Structures are given as C-alpha cells and as structure tokens.
Amino acid sequence: MSYAMIDIELTRPLPPLRLAAEDSGVGVLLRKRGRPVGFCLVPLGTGAQLDPTELGALVAAELGEDIVRSAVEDEIASEHPHTEPLDLTVAICTRDRPELLEVCLASILSLRETASSPFGVLVVDNAPSTSATLDLVERLQGVRYVLEPRPGLDFARNRVLDEVTTALVAFVDDDAAVDHGWISGLEDAWAHDPLAVCVTGLVLPYELATDAQVAFEGFGGFRRGFQRVRYAGLSIDRFPRYPLWAGMFGSGCNMAFRVEPLRRLGGFDEALDTGPPLPGGGDLDVFYRVVRAGHSLVYEPRALIFHRHRKELRALRHQYWTWGTSFMAFLHKTYRSDPAMRPRVRHIAASWLSWHVSLATDSLRGKGPLSPELVIASVAGGVLTFPWMYPRSRRRTSRINRRYAGS
C-alpha cells in the first residue's frame, strides 16, 4: 500500500488528481499563501482520478474546518511582528547515513539564497564506521564537519553546543528535509516570543510509500497541529498531564534553542538517546526541563520539515518499542530527580498504561488505528524495561565517557 503526496495552495486553481497504478490513497498538504494549514490522509482506491471539482469537494470534506480556521485567523490577526534576522546555526547529527544526509543538506542549503537570516551549517559525525560523511561534507561549500567519537545521539547534540558560536541552534535529523518556509517559521516564532528558549515545528511525511509509513502517519505521525502554541508555566487548564506529556511539545527531529540558556540547563542528558539500549527520550527530557525551568517553548507549524518514516513494519514495531522504553525512562529519571513532580509522574504513568489498554482493546476489535503488535510493542517496551533501563543507561554512559576521556 502506498499513498501519493500532494501539496495544494488554496490561492491557486486546483489541479486534477491522477494516482499512479500503485497508489491507493493520497496525503494532502494544504497551504494558504505558502503557510501549512492542514493535512489529511484519504484512501481512494488504486489508480483513482479526480477532476478539480471532485478534488475540491474532497479537500472541503476532509479539511473544511482547517480552511475556516485559517480564514478566521487571517481576519483577526494583528499586524505581523517585524522579524529580525536570526543568529543561527543549523546542526545535523548523523551516523553512517550519507545518502539521507545528502538530501537533508541539499534542502537546507537551498534556503541560503532566499532566507532573510544567514545561517551556518554544522554536521556532527557520531562514531562513524567509514569516512563517507566526511567525504560528502568536503564536497559541499559552507558546511562545517566535526567528529564526535562517543556513540550516542545526545553526545552528538552536546558536541553541537560545544562547537556553535551563534545565539541560536536548530537541530534537524538526517532523515528529514526542510520546507522552503522553515527558516521563516523560526523567525515568526521568535518574533512572537523573543525570549522563547525552545521552538519546535511541524513534521509531515517525506513519503508514504509503504504500509508501515501509511500506518504510522494514520496514527498521527509526528504532527502536533497547525496552530502556533506557546507553552509556559507548570500547568494548563484541563490538562493534568502537562508538562510531563512531553511529546505534546513537538519532536526532536525538528527543534531549535537559544544556546546559552540550554547550556545553563546542562544541555542534553547523555544517558538518553544513547543508541540501541535506549535510543530516545532526549527530546522529551529537554522540552520538559526547558518549561520546568520557567522558560517558554513555542510550537510553530510554519517551521515545517518532512521526515522519512520507517519503511518496514519490523522497523516500525521496534520504533514503538523504543518509544515505550524512552518515555518510561524519562519518567523514571524525572521521578528520581524532581521530587516535587512525583505525584504527577505517578498520574502520567497510570494514564499512559490506561491509554495503551484502550488502544489495545480497540485494536483487537479491529477498530483501532494501530495493529495489536504495535500497541503491544509500545507498552512492553515501557513496562518491561521501566525499573532498570535508565540506571543501566547512566552506567553505560559513564563507561563511554571514561573510555573516551582525553580523546
């Protein structure tokens, strides 16, 4: 099963839609004057064809509320704040994926001619097994290369913080490509909240070429909506899970920070996002600590990137396992390090388990968005590793630091 991806601009006439023989549905990105305002997945049947009127009816049916919302926002919007150029470095942490990295870098470098903010580009090569990444970067103009020998994503992220000299740093995963309006989105976010320490952005699929990619996006993917949201303080009315339901803030594949405040917070926790034993949680933890420290975090949908989701169901199942593992490791760390939040951590853990029971029940009845195996993988990853995964990862991180001390 594969879905075509189409990008529709509301201010232009709609085109006809003709699916390829292998496509059985469509992912629709809706924009208004370049700004993303909605996204939907629509099954249509293999090789379907729609004329502009039929496509318009489909868009209205699926995304009508988003169209109305964007029109209302345009009517009530105050004067657009003046955006100052950003003092920005774009950082990509990578390991042995030069083919993906090349696409990511091409999308970033293409913005240099049009972006109002000049920016540097830094590639941190994390414990590579070959020189392929170095060879790629050396062929490009204006891209800086740094080797980080300690294996683990948060080692690489902290190396970025050691290296950059700009006020702001934006992290993009190597399996993503940035939208043409990504820099403008970051500018908008900081124009609306100049003191924000963190900005996250919208993440949509780069492709929907396999069952696994369609299934993941059908469950919501990395999307967090199409409205700007500012998070600050330690409570939100009628949302007791905040701020520990840290995935609500955005995704680590598309996040930007003020460098000095992040350094003062201690950077990224190197016992999280450390590779196969615990390949996640670093973004959840840093988003939480930003808000917990009294800073604001802004989610800005105009800062859009396109992410390559897992292609194989086996890889997607492993991703859900690691998400369960990483989330519970994050809760375990927070329970130990932040006693004042312990009642809320207990509530979150219970809510997480209850939510998964509901997902599993729906899935077994054939009604849920996920297959039973994916739900089971997520809950098993969290429950089976909860008591020992984070302490074990801390011990592993200490061993890595001792091994590479002085290198």
N, C-alpha and C positions, 0 to 999 in steps of 0.2 A: 504494500500500500504506500503510495506517495501522493503528496498534495503539491500543487503548484503554488508559488508565492507571487502575489500581485500587489502593486503599490499604486493606490488611487489617490489622485489630487482632486479634492472637491471643487476647486475653482475651474477645472477644465472639463471638457466633454468626456463622458465615459467611453472607453473603447469596448469593442466586442471581446468576449472571452471565449477562447477555444482551448480546451485542455488537451494535452498530449495523450496518446493512447494509454500510457502507463499511469496517468494521474487520475485519481478517483475523487478528488476534492480540491479545495482551494483555501489558502491562508490569505486573508485580505488585510493589508495595512492601509488605513485611511488617514489621509493628511488634509490639512487646511492651510494653504499658503506655506507648505513645507513642514508645518508642525504636526507631529503624530497626534491623532485624536481618537483612534480606536483600532482594534484588531479582533478578528474572529476567524474561526475555522468552520468551513461549511462542506459537508460531504455532498457531492453532486452526481457521482457515477462516472465510470471510466469514459474519457473522451467527450465529456459534456461540452455543449456550446451554448452560449448565451449572447443575445444581441444587447446593445447598450440599454434598452428599456428593461430587459429582464435582469441585467446586472444591476441596474439602478434599484429595481424592486428588491433584489436580494440584499443589497447594501442597506437600504432603508429598513428592511425587516430585521436584519442582524445588528445594525449599528445605529439605528434611529435615535436612541437615547444619547449616544455619544455625539451625534450631529447636532441635536438640540442643545446639549450641554455646551458644546464649543461655540454655538451661536450666542447663547446667553452670556458666556464668559467674554466674548468679544464686545457685547453691548455694555457690560458693566465694568469692564477692565479700566483701571485708571491709566494715566499716561505711562508709557513704557519707561522704566527707570533707565537712566544713562548707564551704559556698561563701559567700564574701564577695561583696557587690555589686561589680561591675566599674566602674572609672572609664573609660568607653568612649565613643568617637565612631565612628559608622558612616559610612563615606565611600563615595560613588558617583561615579566619574569617567565622564563621558558626553560625547558629541558628536553633536548633531543627531538624537537618537532619543527625542523626548519621549513618544511613545506607549509605548515599552518602559519608559522611566524611570518613568512614572506607575504602572505595575503594580508595578515594583520598590519604589518608595517606599510604595505602599499596603501591601505585605506587611510592610515594616519598621515603618511607623508603627502597624500593627495590634498590634504586640508591646508597645507602651508601656503598655497597660492591664494586662497580665499579667506582664511581665518583672520579676524581682526586682531587676534592675540598671537604673537610669535611664541613658539614653544620649542623646547628641546626634546629629544627622544633618547631614552636610555634603555638598553637591553641588558638584563642581568641573566647570565647563563648559569643555571643552577646545576652544579655537579654533572657536567656533560660527559658522555662517553666518547664523543667524537668532536672534531673541530668544525662540524658543519655549520653551526650557528655563527661562530666567529667568521668563517668564510663568507657567509651570507652578509653579515653586517659590514664587513670590509668592502663589499661591492657597492654599498649604499653611501650616499652623501648625507652628512649631517646626522648620523646615528652613532651614539656612543656605546661601546661594549665594555661590560665589566663581568669578570668571572667570580662567582660565589661557590667555593668548593663544598661547603656544607650542604648536604642534601635535605631539602625541605622548603616548601613554598614560603613560609614565614621567615626563614633565614634569608631568602632572596629578597623579600619585601623589606626587611630591616636593612639589608645592604643598600637598597634604594635610598632609604632615609639617611644612611651614612654618606651617600655619594652626592645627593642633589644639593644645589645651592639656591634654587628658586624658592619662592614663598609657598607655592602650591605644587602638589604632585598628583597625577591621575594614573591609576592602575587599570590596565586593560589586559585581559587574558589573551594568550597567544592563539587561542582557537576562536577568536572573535574578529569582527571587522566593524569599524566605527561608521556611523552615518555621517552624511555631509553636514548635518546641523549639530554634531556632537559638541564641538567647541562652543558654538553659540549657546547651546543648552547650559554648559557650565558657566558661561558668562552671565546668562539670565539668572541662574540660581544664586550666584554670589552678588549680583546686583540687587536682588530682592532681600538677601540676608548677608550683608558684607562680613559679618562676624561668624558665619557658619564654619565649623571645623571640618565637617564632612558633607560631601554631596554624592549622592548615588543617582543612577539613571535607569531608564527603561532598557530592558533586554528582550529582544524578539528573536525568533529563529532565523538562522542564516539559510537553512534549507529544511524541507520536510520530505526527505527522500525515502524514509524507511518507516516501518511500523513503529519502531521504538521512538523515533523523533516525533511522529504524529501523536503517539500516546502521551509522551511527556508534555508536549505543548497543549494537548487536550485537557490535561490536569492543571493547566495554568502556567507551566514552564517557569520562567523567572519573572513573569510580568507582575508589576505592582501598581498598575493603573495608569491613567492618562491625565491625572491632575497633580499639580505641584503640591507637596505636603511638607510642612515644616514640623519637625519633632523637637521638643524641648521640654525640660522638666521630667518628673518621675511618675506622672500619672496622666491618663487620658480618660475622660468620662466614658463610662460604659465599656471600658476595655481593660479588665483587670490583668490581662497577660502582658501588657506593656510595662517596661521596655524589654522584658526578657524573651518575648516572642520576636527575637531579633531579626528573623528572616523578613519581617514586615518592612524593614528599612530599605531593602534592596539587596544586591548581590555583589560579592567580591570581584566578579569579573568586570565590573563597571563602577568604580568608586574613586573619589578624589578627596584630598585632605589639605588643610593648612599644615605645613610641615612642622613648624615649631611646637604648636600645641600637641601634635601627635607624638613628637619626640618626648615632650614632658610627660605624656601619659605612659611612656615606656615602649612605644612602638607596638609591634605585633607580638603576640605570645608564641614563641618558637616551639612550644610543646603542642600547639595546634597547627593544622595544615602542614604536617611534617612528613608526608609521604604515605606509603601503603599502610602502616599501622594506624594512622589517624589522619586521613587526607582531607580534613575540613575543619570548620569551626573557627578559623582565624578571623574571618569576616564577621561572623556573629558576635564574637567576643569584642572586636574593636568597635563595632557600631554601639554595642551596649555600653562600653566604657566611655565612649565619647559623650553619650547622653547622660550617663550616670555621673560624670564629672561636671555636669551643668552646662555643657556646650549644646549648640543646636546642630541638627542634622537635617539636610534638605534633600528630599527626593524630587528629581526634576526629569519629567518624561522627555523633554526635548533633547536631553543628553542620551541619545539612543545608540545602542550598539546591536549587532546581530551575532548571535552565538551559535556555534556548531554543536548541537546536542548529540548525545550518544547515539550511534547508528545501530548498534546491535542490542537486542533485548537482554543478552547476558551482561553487557556493559551497563545498561540502564538499571538492571537489577542490582548490580554492585554499587551503582551510584546511590540508590535508595538505602542500601545497607550502610554506606558510609555517611549518608545524611543522618540516619538514626544514631549512629555511633558518635558523630561530631556534635550533634545537638545535645545529647546527654552528657558528653564530655564537657561541653561548655557550661551546662547546668551544674555539673559536679564541681568544676572549678569555681563557679560563682558562689555556690553554697559554701565552699571552704573559705573563700577569700572575702566575702561580703556578708557578714553575719546579719546585718540589718535586713537583707533581702531574702533570708531563708524561708520565711512563710510564703513569700511569693514564688520562690523556686519550687517549693513543695506543691503549690497550686498549679504551676505550669507543668510540672512532671505528670501530675494526675490528669490534667487537661489533655496533654499530648497522648497519653495512653488511651484515654476515653475517645479522643478523636480517631485514633487508629482502630479501635474496636468498631466504631461506627463505619469507618471506611471498609474494614474487612467484612462486616456484615452486609453492607451494600454490594460489595464486590462479589461475595459468594452467591448473592441473589441475582447476579448479572445486571445490577443497576449502577454500579459504581464506575467512576472514570478510570480507575486503575484495576489491573488484574490482581487476583489474590496473591500471586507470587511477589508482586512489587510491594504490596502492603505488608506482607509477612517479612520481606527483606528489611523494610524500614524499621518495623517495630523490633524485630530480632536484633538488628544492629545496635539499637539503643539499649534494649533490656539486657542482652547477654554480655555486653561489654561495659555497662554502666559502672559497676563497682571498682574496676581496676584499670580501665583504658587511660584515663588522664594521668594518674600517678605513674603508670608504666611509661607513658609518653614523656613525662618530665624526666624520668631516669634515662631514657634513651637520648633525649636532647642534651642532658649533661654529659653523657658519654661522647656524643658527637662534638660538643664544644671542647672537651678535653683532647680529643683526637686531633682536632684542627687548631689547637691553641698555638699561636705564633706563626701560623701559615699565611 
